[in-house]
Amino acid sequence: MSSTRNPPSSSPHSPGARSSEGLDVSGVTAEGAAWLASAGTYPRSTLALWRERPDAPVVLLCGSAFDVVSASALFGRRMLDRLWDEGPGSGPVAAYRGRILLFAAPGTAQRLPSLMEWEEWGGRPGVGAGRCREVPPLLCHGTGDAVTVPPLTPGSDGPGAVRTDSRWLVAPDTQRPWLPGPEILLWAAVRAARAAASAAVRISIFPRADQDAKVYDVSRRR
């Protein structure tokens, strides 16, 4: 599914000036906010609340508009890099309190654990024991679950400001974003695990300077 380049916005209901790179990786557009709100029982009430508090974290229900696959910060970043460097891109992605939240197609939370177990990447004792150690546990949130995501727009400095590790990495930008399914996320997890295993033999004592500055070009998304 095609997607336009992510238009920046200063709030979820008023477009702002375009950034120098031509996209905004932190703020949620009006169309993206409408898509997020569609997951709730009362979308209009949710949008009204966000207009009053766009800088507050929100709780969203999973299972209808999307599922969410949650990974540890480091492994989630590796999955995200694989999706963009070698795969079809990703749907919306958020970083929240040490976790990476990958928004996925509804039904992914139910199917992904089964696929991982079938491919012997799951965590069942005695199955794929060697592989299991390479893929950290993925938390799958589907029907009946809810997740907390970062604010729609970046917060300001001072009391109540947004945590630096709570932000959108790929912000929702359309009312019908493309969302990866369980097969694609399994592929990304396996690729990330193999890349981590390869990198273990060439560990550097110096961290990457641009680790938190990577920009994902949403125009490449399906």
ZADO-1210 file (C-alpha; in nm, 4 decimals, padded with zeros to 6 digits):
<atoms>
<atom x="00.0000" y="00.0000" z="00.0000" code="MET" pos="1"/>
<atom x="00.1444" y="00.3319" z="-00.1022" code="SER" pos="2"/>
<atom x="00.1990" y="00.6144" z="00.1424" code="SER" pos="3"/>
<atom x="00.2799" y="00.9786" z="00.0913" code="THR" pos="4"/>
<atom x="00.5759" y="01.1418" z="00.2561" code="ARG" pos="5"/>
<atom x="00.4963" y="01.2186" z="00.6189" code="ASN" pos="6"/>
<atom x="00.3787" y="01.5842" z="00.6335" code="PRO" pos="7"/>
<atom x="00.4979" y="01.7641" z="00.9463" code="PRO" pos="8"/>
<atom x="00.2543" y="01.9231" z="01.1858" code="SER" pos="9"/>
<atom x="00.2816" y="02.1390" z="01.4931" code="SER" pos="10"/>
<atom x="-00.0286" y="01.9721" z="01.6403" code="SER" pos="11"/>
<atom x="-00.2618" y="01.6884" z="01.5424" code="PRO" pos="12"/>
<atom x="-00.5104" y="01.9367" z="01.3969" code="HIS" pos="13"/>
<atom x="-00.3021" y="02.2217" z="01.2499" code="SER" pos="14"/>
<atom x="-00.0328" y="02.1611" z="00.9841" code="PRO" pos="15"/>
<atom x="00.3005" y="02.3259" z="01.0401" code="GLY" pos="16"/>
<atom x="00.5955" y="02.4185" z="00.8186" code="ALA" pos="17"/>
<atom x="00.7773" y="02.1465" z="00.6303" code="ARG" pos="18"/>
<atom x="01.1091" y="02.0393" z="00.7790" code="SER" pos="19"/>
<atom x="01.4351" y="02.0531" z="00.5883" code="SER" pos="20"/>
<atom x="01.4216" y="01.6774" z="00.5204" code="GLU" pos="21"/>
<atom x="01.0629" y="01.7017" z="00.3964" code="GLY" pos="22"/>
<atom x="00.9136" y="01.4873" z="00.6708" code="LEU" pos="23"/>
<atom x="00.8331" y="01.4919" z="01.0387" code="ASP" pos="24"/>
<atom x="00.9315" y="01.1843" z="01.2403" code="VAL" pos="25"/>
<atom x="00.7935" y="01.2993" z="01.5741" code="SER" pos="26"/>
<atom x="00.4540" y="01.4672" z="01.5338" code="GLY" pos="27"/>
<atom x="00.1327" y="01.2891" z="01.4329" code="VAL" pos="28"/>
<atom x="-00.0698" y="01.4375" z="01.1452" code="THR" pos="29"/>
<atom x="-00.4454" y="01.5006" z="01.1615" code="ALA" pos="30"/>
<atom x="-00.5005" y="01.1930" z="00.9429" code="GLU" pos="31"/>
<atom x="-00.2772" y="00.9844" z="01.1658" code="GLY" pos="32"/>
<atom x="-00.4568" y="01.1026" z="01.4779" code="ALA" pos="33"/>
<atom x="-00.7908" y="01.0066" z="01.3225" code="ALA" pos="34"/>
<atom x="-00.6565" y="00.6576" z="01.2518" code="TRP" pos="35"/>
<atom x="-00.5326" y="00.6169" z="01.6076" code="LEU" pos="36"/>
<atom x="-00.8622" y="00.7421" z="01.7477" code="ALA" pos="37"/>
<atom x="-01.0527" y="00.4879" z="01.5361" code="SER" pos="38"/>
<atom x="-00.9200" y="00.2172" z="01.7681" code="ALA" pos="39"/>
<atom x="-01.1291" y="00.3562" z="02.0532" code="GLY" pos="40"/>
<atom x="-01.4969" y="00.3179" z="02.1332" code="THR" pos="41"/>
<atom x="-01.5598" y="00.6926" z="02.1008" code="TYR" pos="42"/>
<atom x="-01.3235" y="00.8358" z="01.8356" code="PRO" pos="43"/>
<atom x="-01.4671" y="01.1890" z="01.8500" code="ARG" pos="44"/>
<atom x="-01.4198" y="01.2083" z="02.2248" code="SER" pos="45"/>
<atom x="-01.0632" y="01.0831" z="02.1870" code="THR" pos="46"/>
<atom x="-00.9845" y="01.3481" z="01.9261" code="LEU" pos="47"/>
<atom x="-01.1387" y="01.6189" z="02.1436" code="ALA" pos="48"/>
<atom x="-00.9220" y="01.5091" z="02.4341" code="LEU" pos="49"/>
<atom x="-00.6111" y="01.5147" z="02.2175" code="TRP" pos="50"/>
<atom x="-00.6858" y="01.8679" z="02.1022" code="ARG" pos="51"/>
<atom x="-00.6727" y="01.9730" z="02.4660" code="GLU" pos="52"/>
<atom x="-00.3696" y="01.7607" z="02.5593" code="ARG" pos="53"/>
<atom x="-00.1644" y="01.6713" z="02.2497" code="PRO" pos="54"/>
<atom x="00.1487" y="01.6492" z="02.4646" code="ASP" pos="55"/>
<atom x="00.0162" y="01.3743" z="02.6931" code="ALA" pos="56"/>
<atom x="00.0690" y="00.9979" z="02.6477" code="PRO" pos="57"/>
<atom x="-00.2432" y="00.8096" z="02.5450" code="VAL" pos="58"/>
<atom x="-00.3816" y="00.4589" z="02.5944" code="VAL" pos="59"/>
<atom x="-00.5018" y="00.2800" z="02.2809" code="LEU" pos="60"/>
<atom x="-00.6959" y="-00.0417" z="02.2352" code="LEU" pos="61"/>
<atom x="-00.5491" y="-00.3120" z="02.0144" code="CYS" pos="62"/>
<atom x="-00.7206" y="-00.5660" z="01.7939" code="GLY" pos="63"/>
<atom x="-00.9388" y="-00.3565" z="01.5637" code="SER" pos="64"/>
<atom x="-00.7357" y="-00.0915" z="01.3802" code="ALA" pos="65"/>
<atom x="-00.4016" y="-00.2500" z="01.4654" code="PHE" pos="66"/>
<atom x="-00.2066" y="-00.4892" z="01.6851" code="ASP" pos="67"/>
<atom x="00.1194" y="-00.3921" z="01.8532" code="VAL" pos="68"/>
<atom x="00.4390" y="-00.5957" z="01.8816" code="VAL" pos="69"/>
<atom x="00.6643" y="-00.4683" z="02.1614" code="SER" pos="70"/>
<atom x="01.0381" y="-00.5381" z="02.1650" code="ALA" pos="71"/>
<atom x="01.3252" y="-00.4303" z="02.3862" code="SER" pos="72"/>
<atom x="01.4772" y="-00.0991" z="02.2775" code="ALA" pos="73"/>
<atom x="01.7941" y="-00.2393" z="02.1210" code="LEU" pos="74"/>
<atom x="01.6370" y="-00.5378" z="01.9481" code="PHE" pos="75"/>
<atom x="01.3390" y="-00.3314" z="01.8347" code="GLY" pos="76"/>
<atom x="01.5744" y="-00.0806" z="01.6738" code="ARG" pos="77"/>
<atom x="01.7484" y="-00.3662" z="01.4945" code="ARG" pos="78"/>
<atom x="01.4158" y="-00.4975" z="01.3672" code="MET" pos="79"/>
<atom x="01.3215" y="-00.1503" z="01.2487" code="LEU" pos="80"/>
<atom x="01.6520" y="-00.1099" z="01.0658" code="ASP" pos="81"/>
<atom x="01.6018" y="-00.4438" z="00.8912" code="ARG" pos="82"/>
<atom x="01.2504" y="-00.3445" z="00.7851" code="LEU" pos="83"/>
<atom x="01.3726" y="-00.0220" z="00.6278" code="TRP" pos="84"/>
<atom x="01.7165" y="-00.1265" z="00.4992" code="ASP" pos="85"/>
<atom x="01.6201" y="-00.4637" z="00.3512" code="GLU" pos="86"/>
<atom x="01.2408" y="-00.4901" z="00.3669" code="GLY" pos="87"/>
<atom x="00.9192" y="-00.3059" z="00.2778" code="PRO" pos="88"/>
<atom x="00.9392" y="-00.0447" z="00.5525" code="GLY" pos="89"/>
<atom x="00.7127" y="-00.0349" z="00.8543" code="SER" pos="90"/>
<atom x="00.3858" y="00.0994" z="00.9840" code="GLY" pos="91"/>
<atom x="00.3864" y="00.3533" z="01.2672" code="PRO" pos="92"/>
<atom x="00.6526" y="00.2865" z="01.5305" code="VAL" pos="93"/>
<atom x="00.6882" y="00.4380" z="01.8770" code="ALA" pos="94"/>
<atom x="00.9519" y="00.4278" z="02.1463" code="ALA" pos="95"/>
<atom x="00.7992" y="00.4246" z="02.4935" code="TYR" pos="96"/>
<atom x="00.9881" y="00.3776" z="02.8209" code="ARG" pos="97"/>
<atom x="01.2546" y="00.1423" z="02.6972" code="GLY" pos="98"/>
<atom x="01.0364" y="-00.0508" z="02.4502" code="ARG" pos="99"/>
<atom x="00.9866" y="-00.0253" z="02.0743" code="ILE" pos="100"/>
<atom x="00.6205" y="-00.0536" z="01.9727" code="LEU" pos="101"/>
<atom x="00.5705" y="-00.1745" z="01.6159" code="LEU" pos="102"/>
<atom x="00.2142" y="-00.1256" z="01.4931" code="PHE" pos="103"/>
<atom x="00.1053" y="-00.4311" z="01.2958" code="ALA" pos="104"/>
<atom x="-00.1942" y="-00.5632" z="01.1061" code="ALA" pos="105"/>
<atom x="-00.4840" y="-00.6892" z="01.3216" code="PRO" pos="106"/>
<atom x="-00.4409" y="-01.0585" z="01.3981" code="GLY" pos="107"/>
<atom x="-00.0605" y="-01.0357" z="01.4158" code="THR" pos="108"/>
<atom x="-00.0563" y="-01.0734" z="01.7953" code="ALA" pos="109"/>
<atom x="-00.2288" y="-01.4099" z="01.7659" code="GLN" pos="110"/>
<atom x="-00.0319" y="-01.5474" z="01.4707" code="ARG" pos="111"/>
<atom x="00.3233" y="-01.4256" z="01.5338" code="LEU" pos="112"/>
<atom x="00.3929" y="-01.6444" z="01.8421" code="PRO" pos="113"/>
<atom x="00.2627" y="-01.9501" z="01.6544" code="SER" pos="114"/>
<atom x="00.4807" y="-01.8729" z="01.3542" code="LEU" pos="115"/>
<atom x="00.7872" y="-01.8271" z="01.5733" code="MET" pos="116"/>
<atom x="00.7206" y="-02.1583" z="01.7432" code="GLU" pos="117"/>
<atom x="00.6592" y="-02.3335" z="01.4110" code="TRP" pos="118"/>
<atom x="00.9844" y="-02.1950" z="01.2699" code="GLU" pos="119"/>
<atom x="01.1598" y="-02.2958" z="01.5945" code="GLU" pos="120"/>
<atom x="01.2248" y="-01.9363" z="01.6991" code="TRP" pos="121"/>
<atom x="00.9722" y="-01.9504" z="01.9816" code="GLY" pos="122"/>
<atom x="01.0313" y="-01.9833" z="02.3529" code="GLY" pos="123"/>
<atom x="00.8782" y="-02.3250" z="02.4213" code="ARG" pos="124"/>
<atom x="01.1274" y="-02.5360" z="02.6204" code="PRO" pos="125"/>
<atom x="01.3005" y="-02.7943" z="02.4090" code="GLY" pos="126"/>
<atom x="01.2078" y="-02.6349" z="02.0775" code="VAL" pos="127"/>
<atom x="01.4732" y="-02.4458" z="01.8852" code="GLY" pos="128"/>
<atom x="01.6773" y="-02.3911" z="02.2002" code="ALA" pos="129"/>
<atom x="01.9776" y="-02.2452" z="02.0151" code="GLY" pos="130"/>
<atom x="01.7682" y="-02.0065" z="01.8103" code="ARG" pos="131"/>
<atom x="01.5497" y="-01.9071" z="02.1039" code="CYS" pos="132"/>
<atom x="01.8462" y="-01.7487" z="02.2794" code="ARG" pos="133"/>
<atom x="01.9060" y="-01.5190" z="01.9808" code="GLU" pos="134"/>
<atom x="01.5573" y="-01.3646" z="01.9675" code="VAL" pos="135"/>
<atom x="01.4558" y="-01.1729" z="02.2824" code="PRO" pos="136"/>
<atom x="01.0923" y="-01.2169" z="02.3892" code="PRO" pos="137"/>
<atom x="00.8438" y="-01.0189" z="02.1822" code="LEU" pos="138"/>
<atom x="00.5282" y="-00.8990" z="02.3584" code="LEU" pos="139"/>
<atom x="00.2270" y="-00.9257" z="02.1288" code="CYS" pos="140"/>
<atom x="-00.0766" y="-00.7087" z="02.2049" code="HIS" pos="141"/>
<atom x="-00.4032" y="-00.7873" z="02.0276" code="GLY" pos="142"/>
<atom x="-00.7747" y="-00.8093" z="02.0984" code="THR" pos="143"/>
<atom x="-00.8476" y="-00.7346" z="02.4644" code="GLY" pos="144"/>
<atom x="-00.5143" y="-00.5551" z="02.5192" code="ASP" pos="145"/>
<atom x="-00.4270" y="-00.1879" z="02.5463" code="ALA" pos="146"/>
<atom x="-00.0954" y="-00.0078" z="02.5073" code="VAL" pos="147"/>
<atom x="00.0327" y="00.3323" z="02.6144" code="THR" pos="148"/>
<atom x="00.2010" y="00.5318" z="02.3388" code="VAL" pos="149"/>
<atom x="00.3894" y="00.8638" z="02.3389" code="PRO" pos="150"/>
<atom x="00.2192" y="01.2019" z="02.2984" code="PRO" pos="151"/>
<atom x="00.0954" y="01.3041" z="01.9556" code="LEU" pos="152"/>
<atom x="00.3400" y="01.5938" z="01.9530" code="THR" pos="153"/>
<atom x="00.6756" y="01.6419" z="02.1272" code="PRO" pos="154"/>
<atom x="00.6526" y="01.8009" z="02.4694" code="GLY" pos="155"/>
<atom x="00.8416" y="02.1058" z="02.5878" code="SER" pos="156"/>
<atom x="01.1108" y="02.1248" z="02.8515" code="ASP" pos="157"/>
<atom x="01.0119" y="02.1598" z="03.2125" code="GLY" pos="158"/>
<atom x="00.7813" y="01.9798" z="03.4557" code="PRO" pos="159"/>
<atom x="00.5729" y="01.7165" z="03.2828" code="GLY" pos="160"/>
<atom x="00.7935" y="01.7169" z="02.9734" code="ALA" pos="161"/>
<atom x="00.8004" y="01.4063" z="02.7538" code="VAL" pos="162"/>
<atom x="01.0676" y="01.1519" z="02.8359" code="ARG" pos="163"/>
<atom x="01.3448" y="01.1453" z="02.5769" code="THR" pos="164"/>
<atom x="01.2825" y="00.7747" z="02.5219" code="ASP" pos="165"/>
<atom x="00.9081" y="00.8275" z="02.4654" code="SER" pos="166"/>
<atom x="00.8471" y="00.9491" z="02.1118" code="ARG" pos="167"/>
<atom x="00.7312" y="00.8497" z="01.7673" code="TRP" pos="168"/>
<atom x="01.0011" y="00.7036" z="01.5441" code="LEU" pos="169"/>
<atom x="00.7655" y="00.6617" z="01.2480" code="VAL" pos="170"/>
<atom x="00.4599" y="00.8792" z="01.3149" code="ALA" pos="171"/>
<atom x="00.1141" y="00.7916" z="01.1792" code="PRO" pos="172"/>
<atom x="00.0593" y="01.0052" z="00.8689" code="ASP" pos="173"/>
<atom x="-00.2493" y="00.8655" z="00.6919" code="THR" pos="174"/>
<atom x="-00.5926" y="00.7298" z="00.7807" code="GLN" pos="175"/>
<atom x="-00.4995" y="00.3964" z="00.6219" code="ARG" pos="176"/>
<atom x="-00.1321" y="00.3278" z="00.6959" code="PRO" pos="177"/>
<atom x="00.0263" y="00.0124" z="00.5637" code="TRP" pos="178"/>
<atom x="00.0845" y="-00.2314" z="00.8519" code="LEU" pos="179"/>
<atom x="00.3198" y="-00.5327" z="00.8450" code="PRO" pos="180"/>
<atom x="00.1768" y="-00.8755" z="00.9153" code="GLY" pos="181"/>
<atom x="00.3221" y="-01.1609" z="01.1245" code="PRO" pos="182"/>
<atom x="00.5317" y="-01.3062" z="00.8419" code="GLU" pos="183"/>
<atom x="00.7118" y="-00.9756" z="00.7822" code="ILE" pos="184"/>
<atom x="00.7769" y="-00.9179" z="01.1518" code="LEU" pos="185"/>
<atom x="00.9062" y="-01.2728" z="01.1909" code="LEU" pos="186"/>
<atom x="01.1415" y="-01.2094" z="00.8994" code="TRP" pos="187"/>
<atom x="01.2601" y="-00.8838" z="01.0604" code="ALA" pos="188"/>
<atom x="01.3158" y="-01.0528" z="01.3975" code="ALA" pos="189"/>
<atom x="01.5189" y="-01.3345" z="01.2427" code="VAL" pos="190"/>
<atom x="01.7261" y="-01.0893" z="01.0399" code="ARG" pos="191"/>
<atom x="01.7853" y="-00.8733" z="01.3465" code="ALA" pos="192"/>
<atom x="01.8919" y="-01.1758" z="01.5515" code="ALA" pos="193"/>
<atom x="02.1352" y="-01.2914" z="01.2853" code="ARG" pos="194"/>
<atom x="02.2767" y="-00.9412" z="01.2462" code="ALA" pos="195"/>
<atom x="02.3277" y="-00.9199" z="01.6230" code="ALA" pos="196"/>
<atom x="02.5068" y="-01.2544" z="01.6233" code="ALA" pos="197"/>
<atom x="02.7369" y="-01.1387" z="01.3433" code="SER" pos="198"/>
<atom x="02.8068" y="-00.8080" z="01.5165" code="ALA" pos="199"/>
<atom x="02.9072" y="-00.9876" z="01.8365" code="ALA" pos="200"/>
<atom x="03.2415" y="-01.0802" z="01.6818" code="VAL" pos="201"/>
<atom x="03.3279" y="-00.7186" z="01.6019" code="ARG" pos="202"/>
<atom x="03.2144" y="-00.5285" z="01.9102" code="ILE" pos="203"/>
<atom x="03.3354" y="-00.1688" z="01.9320" code="SER" pos="204"/>
<atom x="03.3894" y="00.0131" z="02.2596" code="ILE" pos="205"/>
<atom x="03.2559" y="00.3285" z="02.0940" code="PHE" pos="206"/>
<atom x="02.8748" y="00.3625" z="02.0488" code="PRO" pos="207"/>
<atom x="02.7386" y="00.4858" z="01.7191" code="ARG" pos="208"/>
<atom x="02.7084" y="00.8638" z="01.7310" code="ALA" pos="209"/>
<atom x="02.3950" y="00.8652" z="01.5137" code="ASP" pos="210"/>
<atom x="02.2087" y="00.5839" z="01.6896" code="GLN" pos="211"/>
<atom x="01.9175" y="00.8071" z="01.7940" code="ASP" pos="212"/>
<atom x="01.9221" y="01.0309" z="01.4867" code="ALA" pos="213"/>
<atom x="01.8188" y="00.7897" z="01.2120" code="LYS" pos="214"/>
<atom x="01.5373" y="00.9125" z="00.9861" code="VAL" pos="215"/>
<atom x="01.3098" y="00.6634" z="00.8115" code="TYR" pos="216"/>
<atom x="01.1810" y="00.7797" z="00.4715" code="ASP" pos="217"/>
<atom x="00.8110" y="00.6949" z="00.4836" code="VAL" pos="218"/>
<atom x="00.7745" y="00.7563" z="00.1092" code="SER" pos="219"/>
<atom x="00.9317" y="00.4105" z="00.0610" code="ARG" pos="220"/>
<atom x="00.6581" y="00.2404" z="00.2570" code="ARG" pos="221"/>
<atom x="00.4187" y="00.0135" z="00.0669" code="ARG" pos="222"/>
</atoms>
